[in-house]
Amino acid sequence: MAAFLLGAMFLIVQPQIVPSRPAINSNAETSSQSIQRELLKKTSQKNDFKENIHFNGSCQQLPQTIIIGVRKGGTRALLEMLSLHPDIAAAESEVHFFDWEDHYRNGLQWYINQMPFSYAHQITVEKTPAYFTSPKVPERVYNMNQSMRLLLILRDPSERVLSDYTQVFYNHMQKHKPYPSIEQFLIKDGKLNVDYKAINRSLYYIHMQNWLKYFPLDHIHIVDGDKLIKDPFPEIEKVERFLKLSPQINASNFYFNKTKGFYCLRDSGRERCLHESKGRAHPQVDTWLLGKLHEYFNEPNKKFFELVGRTFDWH
């Protein structure tokens, strides 16, 4: 009897995945949903399971879109801008479900519990920039939902390296901890230190190859992070079309804040800017070292352009 009640409860609370487009084939879709059911079943046996439905009819559901990266590419800006659309429900914090083993072991029900409450007509979005460069993540996302629509925002690889360093540097400064200069990371034995993790994260073609093993290119929309900073509206229009959203965001939703030096948002008369940690000045880097960075990324960038059939205005 207990087993029957547990099975009945599972059938009632299992969330429905609403793919943004049909799966590649019905057999594959069935397989993907079967994996989800197994993960949910494991979770419901381990925890006291509660149906996450709000009295107003909204509920927590698996995301139909994930911003997969890249770190320091502008993921927070993209999420905030996309959230201007009434049909978007965005998770507030980075979930790290697919790349952190402790989180992934918790199963899909734990993942659902991290999502915002949304209505049936809304698209649930989460963003975790580390997903793009984590080798295990593409397969795990595919096993959950192979129809997932993915957003990837990229910047000039050299600029991304400097932003990567700047974030870690300020994190140490806030904790009153010393941190080496960027030259100490970028130079090793008089040469560019290609083993520096920040450089590896900017080798976009390597990580993109891993994603393309599981998702076709038309399921991955690449946002130009450099253009999003300079003129956000055209880039957001492209995202709306990719997600098949009605055109609700317009140019009046953005205004340039001269004090901060970047665009802020205006929504229903309310103005808001990104956190003060965004848009920090990069460290001064010697021209020779910058040239070495640009030279190193030249060939990897060409490979990436060829892979995605698109070019970007990078050094």
Secondary structure, 3 states (H helix, E strand, C coil): CHHHHHHHHHHHHCCCCCCCCCCCCHHHHHHHHHHHHHHHHHHHHHCCCCCCECCCCCEECCCCEEEEECCCCCHHHHHHHHCCCCCEEECCCCCCCCCCHHHHCCCHHHHHHCCCEECCCCEEEEECHHHCCCCCHHHHHHHHCCCCEEEEEECCHHHHHHHHHHHHHHHHHHCCCCCCCHHHHHEECCEECCCCHHHHHCCHHHHHHHHHCCCCHHHEEEEEHHHHHHCHHHHHHHHHHHCCCCCCCCHHHEEEECCCCEEEEEECCEEECCCCCCCCCCCCCCHHHHHHHHHHHHHHHHHHHHHHCCCCCCC
